[in-house]
């Protein structure tokens, strides 16, 4: 049924032209101008962004939107085709999760299912089980014949979510969409996608969950926020998930969202608090075995009880460190993964099965990925890529799953930045609140 390729979609004229012509006779849709010209500005109808005309000229008469160019150029020669989708019907949902929610999780889940006309923010410490809190609400919507989507800014988070939801909803056809996915879109009542994919949906979802709203590139991106708002139905429910909301976000949504706070992890253990380790001019030590002893000895000690994630501020440094560690730790299985690694999904899956002692990584594993028996090291924690939010998320990779294994978190730095101080303060604050629930 080829018409399933367009149900609920928002496509450009050139994208529609690539579809089989008979599809347009089988569906209903409306067409709107892709770009609206207003005095000295243009407004993009796909991403909602406003641009000065002199910054968006194709020629003397035509203009384009530079903000969503990565999706294919939307310009004044294009229309946006907004495709309707059929109504779904109530049905039985097979759900196979064999665990139970904690008391605090259950309280939030109950509020979500009884306040389905409200928008919600779930602010929960990393490892608190935000995903599990959604299970009752997803069952409710799917059983009622509603369409749901879960979006995240990160591909690796989407992969992880897809694995988890296909396990607990084994009979559901859950479509996974991201830029590296080769499988074409087809209509489904359950979608997991990167937030950029929301640009291609229009009034499609009764329930839209955005995970990791504080993560790049979603945070403070007006285009992605517009895409989120227009991808859900006009009366659709919106839920935000985060472990580290910033003050600006909380201020913006306070009057529109119900806010639920959960400071204790699912297994009832507190977050490991980071050890701050000063390492003067650490970058100049990488080629000298003797000066690398602090890191080498720490890894040797940790791998006796745990596997180790080492976060590096750049791919180049990560690659350099991998070569040196492989030389200095010949009996330790070491690999690395980054956004440029074609085998990243296979390596992450292998790490889940504890095939590596040490996995070096960049920011791609900062959040949303769960490994068992993991300690975490951050090399160069003072680097600008390690924001307060990122450091809190990275620390949250430790002791997420399984029995307590004395997981440790270490931040190596040569300058104690504001981000480092604020991350440690936030973790201590959440642990203080978490102790009250233990």
C-alpha positions, 0 to 999 in steps of 0.5 A, a space after each residue: 500500500 504505497 499511500 502509507 508512505 505519505 500519511 501524516 507527512 509534510 513534504 516539499 513539491 520535489 519530494 512529492 514528485 519522486 512518489 508514484 503518481 497514483 498515490 495522490 489519487 488515494 489520499 487527501 492533502 492540502 498545499 500551502 506556500 513553502 516560503 511566505 514573503 513579508 516586506 523585507 523578511 521571509 517566513 519558512 512554513 516548514 521550520 517557522 524561522 524568519 530570515 531577512 530577504 537579503 540573507 536568503 536570496 536565490 536571485 532577484 525574485 526567489 528566496 530560500 530558507 537557510 535554517 532547514 537546508 539540511 532537509 532539502 531546500 525549501 524555497 519560493 518555488 516549492 509548496 508544502 504538501 500536508 497529507 492527512 492520515 486515517 483514523 485508527 481504531 481501539 485494539 488490544 495491546 500486548 505488553 510484556 514488561 515483567 518488572 514493576 514501577 517504584 512508588 515514586 514512578 507509579 505516582 507520576 505515571 498515574 498523573 500522566 494517565 489521568 491528566 491526558 489533556 495537559 502537557 508534562 515535564 518529567 524531570 528525573 535524575 539519570 537512571 530514574 526510569 523516565 522511559 518506564 514511567 511512560 509505559 502505562 500512558 503509551 498503553 492507554 493511547 495505543 489501546 484507544 487507537 491513538 498515534 504516538 511518537 517518541 523523539 530525541 536529538 540523538 541517534 544513539 538514544 533513538 536506537 536504545 529506545 527502539 530496542 527497549 520499546 520493541 521488547 515490551 511492545 512485541 506486537 507493535 510495528 515501531 518505525 525507527 527514523 533517523 538520518 542514517 536509517 536506510 529503511 524508508 518511512 511507512 505509516 505506523 501508530 508508533 514512531 521513534 525518531 530524531 527530533 529533526 525527523 519531526 519536520 516531515 510530520 504534520 498534525 500526526 501525533 496524539 501523543 508526542 514525547 521529546 526525550 533529552 530536551 536539554 541536549 544539542 541540537 534541540 536545546 534553544 533551536 526554535 526550528 526544532 521546537 516549531 517542528 515539535 509543535 506542528 508534528 503533534 495534533 492541535 489537541 495532542 499531548 506533549 511530554 518533555 523528558 530531561 535529567 538536566 533542565 536549564 533555568 530558562 526552559 523551566 521558566 518558559 514552560 512553568 505555566 503551560 506544563 505539569 512538572 514532575 520531579 524524581 531525584 532517585 534512581 530506579 534501583 534506589 541507589 544514589 548517583 556516584 559523585 564525581 572525583 575531581 582529579 587535577 592533572 596539570 597540562 594533561 594534554 602534553 602528557 599523552 606521548 609519555 608513558 611515565 606521565 600517563 601513569 595516573 590514568 593507566 593505573 586508574 584504568 587498571 584498578 577499575 577494570 578489576 570490577 567494572 568496564 570503563 567508559 573514557 570520554 574525550 573532548 575530540 575525535 582526534 584526541 580519542 584516536 591518539 589515546 586509543 593507540 597509546 592505551 593499546 600499547 601500554 595495556 596490551 592485555 586490556 580489550 580497548 576500542 573507540 566509537 564516535 559519530 564518524 565510526 561506521 561500526 558505532 552501532 555494532 560497537 555499542 551493542 558489543 559494549 552492552 554485552 561487555 565485550 570490551 574492557 575500555 570504550 573510548 568515546 566522544 559526546 555521542 554516548 553522553 546520554 540515553 545509553 545504558 551499560 551494566 557495570 560501568 565506571 566513567 572517566 572524563 579526560 579534559 573535563 574543562 573543555 567547552 564541550 563538557 557543559 554542566 548538563 553534559 557532565 551530569 549526564 556523563 556521570 549518570 552513565 555509571 551504576 545505572 544497571 545491575 547490582 552495585 559494583 562500586 562504579 566510579 566517576 572521575 573528572 580529570 581537569 587542569 582548570 576547575 571550570 564553572 561547568 565542573 563546579 555546577 555539575 558536582 553541585 547539581 549531583 549532590 543536590 539530587 542525591 540529597 533529595 534522593 535520600 529522602 525517598 530511600 
